[in-house]
Amino acid sequence: MLTGKKAVIFDMDGSLVDSMWIWPEVDRIYMEKYHLTEPPEFHKDIEGMSYTETAQYFVDTFPSLDRTLEQVMQEWRDMTIHLYATKVFPKPGAVDFLRDMKSRGIVLGIATSNDRAIADAALNARGLTPYFDSVRTSCEVSAGKPAPDVYLKVAEDLQVDPASCLVFEDIPNGILAGKNAGMEVCAVDDEFSRSLEQEKKRLADYFIHDFNDIFRHTYERCDELT
């Protein structure tokens, strides 16, 4: 998996840290507060969207909300920063993997769909920030995942050719973003996307249950599964 790789780029939520449980709860509380009804394709519609794109989706989809884009984003930010700082932890084996990559001289980056303040809160709270040479959000580029923009931006920051990058992602649109950037992608198991496991394996180059699989050499090559 790591042969020939000069950089490893992580999606954050559900890939590097166990945090996907936060967002359904934030959505539920927010919708109850403003008496909103979840559309039938809600979760599929917002998959991979940047923080800004998701907030714009709320503004466009719920006319009764009567909130500006900035107001929606700030309310979510206020609701979630404390949760990320106090209740979000790295995936099993992730910190050991980061240390191992740094010891090998492989540069590391984050390419997240989340808000920058929330990403910083999560990384700072767990002492992860020093590991990363670039942290970028989809709000900083033209389009969110599955567009490749945020991954290409991180590769540019790291001064590494996309073909020499390995990506870790937990959802199909994120996997597609990495592949669209010309990178190899390892899908990461996560409770909130477990029903999509076969699709993730179909799209990705590798699959792990957690980062300890890499040390145990028990990760799966997805092209050998088909």
Salt bridges, closest charged atoms under 4 A:
ASP11 OD1 - LYS145 NZ 3.02
GLU25 OE2 - ARG28 NH2 2.55
GLU32 OE2 - ARG28 NH1 3.08
GLU38 OE2 - HIS43 NE2 3.49
GLU75 OE2 - LYS33 NZ 2.81
GLU75 OE1 - ARG67 NE 3.18
ASP96 OD1 - ARG99 NH1 3.18
ASP100 OD2 - ARG104 NH2 3.13
ASP115 OD1 - ARG77 NH2 2.89
ASP120 OD1 - ARG116 NE 3.10
ASP133 OD2 - LYS102 NZ 3.41
GLU140 OE2 - ARG116 NH1 3.45
GLU140 OE1 - ARG136 NH1 2.91
GLU156 OE2 - LYS153 NZ 3.83
ASP157 OD2 - ARG136 NE 2.66
GLU169 OE2 - LYS145 NZ 2.72
GLU184 OE1 - LYS5 NZ 2.78
ASP189 OD2 - ARG194 NH2 2.80
ASP190 OD1 - LYS91 NZ 2.63
GLU197 OE2 - LYS201 NZ 3.05
ASP205 OD2 - LYS179 NZ 2.84
ASP210 OD1 - ARG216 NH2 3.79
ASP213 OD2 - HIS209 ND1 3.49
ASP213 OD1 - ARG216 NH2 2.63
GLU220 OE1 - LYS201 NZ 3.23
ASP223 OD2 - ARG221 NH2 2.86
GLU224 OE2 - ARG221 NE 3.96
